[in-house]
Amino acid sequence: MDHDHSHMDHSGMDHGHMDHGDIGHGNMPMCNMNMLFTWDTTNLCIVFRQWHVRGPASLVFSLLAIVAICAGYEALREATRRYDSWVGAKQDSVGHNDVEQHDHHPEEQVTEQTPFLRATGRVNSGQDGTHTAAIGQRAHIVKAVLYAVQNFYAFMIMLLFMTYNGFVMIAVAVGAGLGYYFFGAHTKVTKETACH
């Protein structure tokens, strides 16, 4: 009877070993981590353990999501360029108003009120300069945030590519191409950086 009991424990251990092969730590599925190019999608996890490809349907949805993510990166880059142009135009507009204001008060006219006019011109110029500086400071903060988001986004796309899965790699390339087609009218075709 003791022999049968030990045999039951041994079979229970084998069963537990089989479960460990199918289920990872914390009852999460095991992820197949590849360091070489492959077309195999068995137990494929994309970036996160929770993003687990379990069959053909989840593979298709995952690839479509990757295409959308990569196209979204190009949309973000275009939005950043447009914001930068808008800020430049706004600053130029403030500077142009400052020039026009000086034209209305030419300094070569010498009258009793010349010092008053010059002081007024300086005050207005100072106000416009302060306004331009405020626009530049706010824009610099926004552009710094956009720059950080772009870098985070780019490295996440790099991690997608580093699954070494052929389907995922193609989805990244397709998404980048579609993003350029729809949003990259003002982007150079040649890549400017080595890392996305």
TIRO-647786 format. One record per residue (C-alpha): residue number from 1; residue in one letter; x, y, z. Coordinates in Angstrom, 1 decimal. Layout:
# residues N
[atom NUM; 'A'; [X; Y; Z]]
...
***
This chain:
# residues 196
[atom 1; 'M'; [0.0; 0.0; 0.0]]
[atom 2; 'D'; [2.9; 2.3; 0.7]]
[atom 3; 'H'; [4.3; 1.4; -2.7]]
[atom 4; 'D'; [1.1; 2.4; -4.4]]
[atom 5; 'H'; [1.0; 5.7; -2.5]]
[atom 6; 'S'; [4.6; 6.6; -3.7]]
[atom 7; 'H'; [3.6; 5.7; -7.2]]
[atom 8; 'M'; [0.6; 8.0; -7.1]]
[atom 9; 'D'; [2.9; 10.9; -5.8]]
[atom 10; 'H'; [5.3; 10.2; -8.7]]
[atom 11; 'S'; [2.5; 10.4; -11.3]]
[atom 12; 'G'; [1.3; 13.6; -9.7]]
[atom 13; 'M'; [4.8; 15.0; -10.1]]
[atom 14; 'D'; [4.8; 14.1; -13.8]]
[atom 15; 'H'; [1.4; 15.8; -14.2]]
[atom 16; 'G'; [2.7; 18.9; -12.5]]
[atom 17; 'H'; [5.8; 18.9; -14.8]]
[atom 18; 'M'; [3.4; 18.8; -17.9]]
[atom 19; 'D'; [1.5; 21.7; -16.5]]
[atom 20; 'H'; [4.7; 23.7; -16.0]]
[atom 21; 'G'; [5.5; 23.1; -19.7]]
[atom 22; 'D'; [2.1; 24.6; -20.8]]
[atom 23; 'I'; [1.6; 27.2; -18.1]]
[atom 24; 'G'; [4.3; 29.6; -17.0]]
[atom 25; 'H'; [4.8; 31.3; -13.7]]
[atom 26; 'G'; [1.6; 32.8; -12.2]]
[atom 27; 'N'; [-0.6; 30.6; -14.5]]
[atom 28; 'M'; [0.4; 32.6; -17.5]]
[atom 29; 'P'; [1.2; 30.8; -20.8]]
[atom 30; 'M'; [4.8; 30.2; -21.7]]
[atom 31; 'C'; [6.2; 32.6; -24.4]]
[atom 32; 'N'; [8.4; 31.3; -27.2]]
[atom 33; 'M'; [11.3; 33.7; -27.3]]
[atom 34; 'N'; [13.2; 33.5; -30.5]]
[atom 35; 'M'; [16.7; 35.0; -31.2]]
[atom 36; 'L'; [16.7; 33.9; -34.8]]
[atom 37; 'F'; [14.4; 34.6; -37.7]]
[atom 38; 'T'; [11.4; 32.4; -37.8]]
[atom 39; 'W'; [7.9; 32.0; -39.3]]
[atom 40; 'D'; [6.7; 29.9; -36.3]]
[atom 41; 'T'; [3.9; 31.6; -34.3]]
[atom 42; 'T'; [3.5; 28.8; -31.7]]
[atom 43; 'N'; [3.3; 30.5; -28.3]]
[atom 44; 'L'; [4.3; 33.8; -29.8]]
[atom 45; 'C'; [4.2; 36.7; -27.3]]
[atom 46; 'I'; [4.5; 40.2; -28.8]]
[atom 47; 'V'; [6.3; 42.6; -26.4]]
[atom 48; 'F'; [4.1; 41.6; -23.4]]
[atom 49; 'R'; [3.3; 38.2; -22.0]]
[atom 50; 'Q'; [-0.4; 39.2; -22.1]]
[atom 51; 'W'; [-0.2; 39.8; -25.9]]
[atom 52; 'H'; [-0.2; 36.1; -26.7]]
[atom 53; 'V'; [-0.9; 34.7; -30.1]]
[atom 54; 'R'; [-3.1; 31.6; -29.6]]
[atom 55; 'G'; [-4.3; 30.9; -33.1]]
[atom 56; 'P'; [-4.9; 32.2; -36.7]]
[atom 57; 'A'; [-7.5; 34.7; -35.6]]
[atom 58; 'S'; [-5.4; 36.2; -32.9]]
[atom 59; 'L'; [-2.5; 36.3; -35.3]]
[atom 60; 'V'; [-4.5; 38.3; -37.9]]
[atom 61; 'F'; [-5.8; 40.8; -35.3]]
[atom 62; 'S'; [-2.3; 41.2; -33.8]]
[atom 63; 'L'; [-0.8; 41.9; -37.3]]
[atom 64; 'L'; [-3.5; 44.4; -38.0]]
[atom 65; 'A'; [-2.8; 46.1; -34.7]]
[atom 66; 'I'; [0.9; 46.3; -35.5]]
[atom 67; 'V'; [0.2; 47.8; -38.9]]
[atom 68; 'A'; [-2.0; 50.5; -37.1]]
[atom 69; 'I'; [0.7; 51.1; -34.4]]
[atom 70; 'C'; [3.4; 51.7; -37.0]]
[atom 71; 'A'; [1.2; 53.9; -39.2]]
[atom 72; 'G'; [0.3; 55.9; -36.0]]
[atom 73; 'Y'; [4.0; 56.6; -35.5]]
[atom 74; 'E'; [4.1; 58.3; -38.9]]
[atom 75; 'A'; [1.0; 60.3; -38.0]]
[atom 76; 'L'; [2.7; 61.4; -34.7]]
[atom 77; 'R'; [5.7; 62.6; -36.6]]
[atom 78; 'E'; [3.6; 64.6; -39.1]]
[atom 79; 'A'; [1.6; 66.1; -36.2]]
[atom 80; 'T'; [4.9; 67.2; -34.6]]
[atom 81; 'R'; [6.1; 68.8; -37.8]]
[atom 82; 'R'; [2.8; 70.7; -38.2]]
[atom 83; 'Y'; [3.0; 71.9; -34.6]]
[atom 84; 'D'; [6.6; 73.1; -35.2]]
[atom 85; 'S'; [5.5; 75.0; -38.3]]
[atom 86; 'W'; [2.5; 76.5; -36.5]]
[atom 87; 'V'; [4.8; 77.8; -33.7]]
[atom 88; 'G'; [7.3; 79.2; -36.2]]
[atom 89; 'A'; [4.5; 81.0; -38.1]]
[atom 90; 'K'; [3.1; 82.4; -34.8]]
[atom 91; 'Q'; [6.4; 83.7; -33.7]]
[atom 92; 'D'; [7.0; 85.3; -37.1]]
[atom 93; 'S'; [3.6; 86.9; -36.9]]
[atom 94; 'V'; [4.5; 88.5; -33.5]]
[atom 95; 'G'; [7.8; 89.7; -34.8]]
[atom 96; 'H'; [6.2; 91.1; -38.0]]
[atom 97; 'N'; [3.7; 93.1; -35.8]]
[atom 98; 'D'; [6.6; 94.5; -33.8]]
[atom 99; 'V'; [8.3; 95.7; -37.0]]
[atom 100; 'E'; [5.1; 97.4; -38.2]]
[atom 101; 'Q'; [4.8; 99.1; -34.9]]
[atom 102; 'H'; [8.2; 100.6; -35.2]]
[atom 103; 'D'; [7.3; 101.8; -38.7]]
[atom 104; 'H'; [4.4; 103.8; -37.3]]
[atom 105; 'H'; [6.8; 105.6; -35.0]]
[atom 106; 'P'; [9.9; 106.5; -37.0]]
[atom 107; 'E'; [12.7; 107.6; -34.8]]
[atom 108; 'E'; [14.1; 110.1; -37.3]]
[atom 109; 'Q'; [11.3; 112.6; -36.5]]
[atom 110; 'V'; [12.6; 114.9; -33.7]]
[atom 111; 'T'; [9.9; 116.8; -31.8]]
[atom 112; 'E'; [9.2; 117.7; -28.3]]
[atom 113; 'Q'; [7.6; 114.3; -27.8]]
[atom 114; 'T'; [10.4; 112.3; -29.3]]
[atom 115; 'P'; [11.5; 110.7; -26.0]]
[atom 116; 'F'; [7.9; 109.7; -25.3]]
[atom 117; 'L'; [7.5; 108.1; -28.6]]
[atom 118; 'R'; [10.7; 106.2; -28.3]]
[atom 119; 'A'; [9.8; 105.0; -24.8]]
[atom 120; 'T'; [6.4; 103.9; -26.1]]
[atom 121; 'G'; [8.1; 102.0; -28.9]]
[atom 122; 'R'; [10.4; 100.3; -26.5]]
[atom 123; 'V'; [7.6; 99.3; -24.2]]
[atom 124; 'N'; [5.6; 97.8; -27.0]]
[atom 125; 'S'; [8.7; 96.1; -28.3]]
[atom 126; 'G'; [9.3; 94.7; -24.9]]
[atom 127; 'Q'; [5.8; 93.4; -24.6]]
[atom 128; 'D'; [6.0; 91.7; -28.0]]
[atom 129; 'G'; [9.4; 90.3; -27.1]]
[atom 130; 'T'; [8.0; 88.9; -23.9]]
[atom 131; 'H'; [5.0; 87.4; -25.8]]
[atom 132; 'T'; [7.4; 85.8; -28.3]]
[atom 133; 'A'; [9.5; 84.4; -25.5]]
[atom 134; 'A'; [6.4; 83.0; -23.7]]
[atom 135; 'I'; [5.3; 81.3; -27.0]]
[atom 136; 'G'; [8.8; 79.9; -27.5]]
[atom 137; 'Q'; [9.0; 78.6; -23.9]]
[atom 138; 'R'; [5.6; 76.8; -24.1]]
[atom 139; 'A'; [6.4; 75.4; -27.5]]
[atom 140; 'H'; [9.7; 74.1; -26.3]]
[atom 141; 'I'; [8.0; 72.2; -23.4]]
[atom 142; 'V'; [5.4; 70.7; -25.8]]
[atom 143; 'K'; [8.1; 69.8; -28.3]]
[atom 144; 'A'; [10.2; 68.1; -25.6]]
[atom 145; 'V'; [7.2; 66.0; -24.6]]
[atom 146; 'L'; [6.5; 65.1; -28.2]]
[atom 147; 'Y'; [10.1; 64.2; -28.7]]
[atom 148; 'A'; [10.0; 61.9; -25.7]]
[atom 149; 'V'; [6.8; 60.2; -26.9]]
[atom 150; 'Q'; [8.3; 59.7; -30.4]]
[atom 151; 'N'; [11.4; 58.1; -28.9]]
[atom 152; 'F'; [9.3; 55.8; -26.7]]
[atom 153; 'Y'; [7.1; 54.9; -29.7]]
[atom 154; 'A'; [10.1; 54.2; -31.9]]
[atom 155; 'F'; [11.8; 51.9; -29.4]]
[atom 156; 'M'; [8.5; 50.0; -28.9]]
[atom 157; 'I'; [8.3; 49.5; -32.6]]
[atom 158; 'M'; [11.9; 48.2; -32.5]]
[atom 159; 'L'; [10.8; 45.7; -29.8]]
[atom 160; 'L'; [8.1; 44.5; -32.1]]
[atom 161; 'F'; [10.6; 43.9; -34.9]]
[atom 162; 'M'; [12.9; 42.1; -32.4]]
[atom 163; 'T'; [10.4; 39.3; -32.0]]
[atom 164; 'Y'; [12.3; 37.9; -35.0]]
[atom 165; 'N'; [9.0; 36.7; -36.4]]
[atom 166; 'G'; [8.6; 37.1; -40.1]]
[atom 167; 'F'; [4.9; 37.9; -40.0]]
[atom 168; 'V'; [5.5; 40.7; -37.3]]
[atom 169; 'M'; [8.4; 42.1; -39.3]]
[atom 170; 'I'; [6.3; 42.4; -42.5]]
[atom 171; 'A'; [3.5; 44.0; -40.5]]
[atom 172; 'V'; [5.9; 46.6; -39.2]]
[atom 173; 'A'; [7.1; 47.4; -42.7]]
[atom 174; 'V'; [3.6; 47.5; -44.1]]
[atom 175; 'G'; [2.5; 49.9; -41.2]]
[atom 176; 'A'; [5.4; 52.2; -41.8]]
[atom 177; 'G'; [4.7; 52.2; -45.6]]
[atom 178; 'L'; [1.0; 53.0; -45.1]]
[atom 179; 'G'; [1.8; 55.6; -42.5]]
[atom 180; 'Y'; [4.2; 57.3; -44.9]]
[atom 181; 'Y'; [1.6; 57.2; -47.7]]
[atom 182; 'F'; [-1.1; 58.8; -45.6]]
[atom 183; 'F'; [0.9; 61.1; -43.3]]
[atom 184; 'G'; [4.4; 61.5; -44.7]]
[atom 185; 'A'; [3.8; 64.1; -47.4]]
[atom 186; 'H'; [6.6; 66.3; -45.9]]
[atom 187; 'T'; [8.9; 63.5; -44.8]]
[atom 188; 'K'; [12.1; 62.5; -46.6]]
[atom 189; 'V'; [12.0; 59.0; -48.0]]
[atom 190; 'T'; [15.4; 58.2; -46.7]]
[atom 191; 'K'; [15.6; 57.4; -43.0]]
[atom 192; 'E'; [17.3; 60.0; -40.8]]
[atom 193; 'T'; [18.1; 57.7; -37.8]]
[atom 194; 'A'; [19.3; 54.1; -37.5]]
[atom 195; 'C'; [16.8; 53.2; -34.8]]
[atom 196; 'H'; [13.4; 53.6; -36.5]]
***
